[in-house]
Amino acid sequence: MKKIVTLSMREQIYEALKGLILDNSYGPKTVLAIDRLADEFGVSATPVREALVRLESDGLVELIPNRGAQVTDIREEDVRYIWEMRLLLEPYAARMSLDLVDQLELAPLEADIHRLASMPNDTGLYVSTDIRLHEMLYLHVHNELLKDSIRRIHQMARRIRFFAEHSTNLHEKVINEVIEEHLDIIGAVRSGNPDLVEPALRHHLANGEKRTLSALRLER
């Protein structure tokens, strides 16, 4: 019984730290000291250390010998590499999964995207609609390796995008552009035509890379 509780706690610490890094509560280059985190979570150093090792394998931290870890920095080359992978994998996944998308998913997602237009500062709604739309375009594929690869890349992209977008005065402009592109993708999905979905998604991803680089440069 004790072992099960320990495993559960380790998983909770990992998920908690990952969430804090992805939403930039722990920003780039933040040092995560093992002893301090252990005190905050009310646990020994062992589950914290194990969580940090997992986060390093996710590419979210770099381990510091005898201290803990540091949240990885965000560089322009990271943006280029991540979006290169997105452009390679996501349009293919969208084409392969299009026939498997439940059309009933579209209406509530579309309604929330329209609602975002009148609530551009609702970060929770922005993140939710973005995640739901992109997951819809790959979660239905049967290739588990492809899904896992896209999921990992999305995780890295999410931290970078929201760090850049929400740290500058470009936020509302970005939101409006993303809304228009998301609605175009939904329209293409509703048509059932992969020759419409793929270019709409490629256009959105290419613009997303440009927006992220622009915002990141302003932030720096």
Secondary structure, DSSP 8 states (H G I E B T S, - for coil): -HHHHHHHHHHHHHHHHHHHHHTTSS-TT-EEEHHHHHHHHTS-HHHHHHHHHHHHHTTSEEEETTTEEEE----HHHHHHHHHHHHHHHHHHHHHHGGGS-GGGHHHHHHHHHHHHT-TT-HHHHHHHHHHHHHHTTTT-S-HHHHHHHHHHHHHHHHHHHHHHTTSTTHHHHHHHHHHHHHHHHHHHHHT-HHHHHHHHHHHHHHHHHHHHHHHHHH-
